[in-house]
C-alpha cells in the first residue's frame, strides 16, 4: 500500500493518539495532523510527538488529508462528520472508532451525503482504563480484533485502505454487518460495563460504603475494574445502542431472577449446576489479552 501523505486524527485521546503512534511507527504516513475540542490535550499531543501539527478546526484537519480518523464519543460523531464533509477531498477516506455502528452509519449517510461511500465504520476492540493522550501507546492494537462494518455502498478501495492501516497497527481485522455488531457488543461489552457501573453505584450509595469498599478484595476489584472507564463515553454508547442493550438487560434480569430463586429455595444442586455451566463457558473462552475497557 502507498504511504499516506497526510492523516487527520479528530480526537487525540487514547485511541486516536495510539492509532497515530502506530501508523507513524509502521511508516504508513508522512504527516499527522490532529484536532481536539480540548486545546490543552491538543497541545500535549503535539508536545509528545503524537501529531506533527495541530489544526484549528475539523474542516482544516480534513482538508488535504488522505484519511480522516474520527475518535470522539459516539454521540459527537455526527457533528464532526458534518465539518469533515465541508472540506474532504473526493478521493479521501473517513473512518471512526466508535463502539456502536448502526446509528453512526445513519449519521454518516446524512452528513457525508455523496461522500458516504468513502466512509468505513470501524471499532477497535482495545483500550485501557487510563484515558487521554498521555496514555496513548503504539502497541495498543497489537493482536486486538478490529471490526469494520462497511455498508453495501462503501467503496472497496476505502475498505482496503482502512484495513491496511489497522493491520499495520497490529490489529486483526474482521467484518460484520452493523446491526450484528451492535447486537453482539450489547451482550459482551455494553451490558458488562453497565452492570459494573451499577454495582459500584449501588454499593457507593450506602451509608457504610467506605467500610464496604475498604474490605473489597480481588473478586470485587476484578468485576468492577471497568467501572473506572469514561462515564461520558459509556453514557453515549448505552444511549446509542439503547434497543439492543435493553434486550440484554432483560435477558440478564431474567437469568439473575433464576439465580435468586435458587438461593431463596436453598437449592444447592440447581445453583451448582448453573455455576458449573457458567464456569465451563468461561474456561472455554480462555484468559485472552488483559486489556482495559476504553473501547471494548
RAWOQUI-V342705 format. One record per helix or strand of 3 or more residues. SS is the DSSP state (H for helix, E for strand). FROM is the first residue (numbers start at 0). LEN is the number of residues. If there is no record, write none. Layout:
ss: [SS/SS]
from: [FROM/FROM]
len: [LEN/LEN]
This chain:
ss: [E/H/E/H/H/E/H/E/H/E/H/E/H/E/H/H/H/H/H/H]
from: [3/13/28/38/57/66/73/92/101/121/132/144/155/171/177/208/217/230/241/267]
len: [7/12/7/9/5/4/12/4/17/3/3/4/13/4/27/6/11/10/24/18]
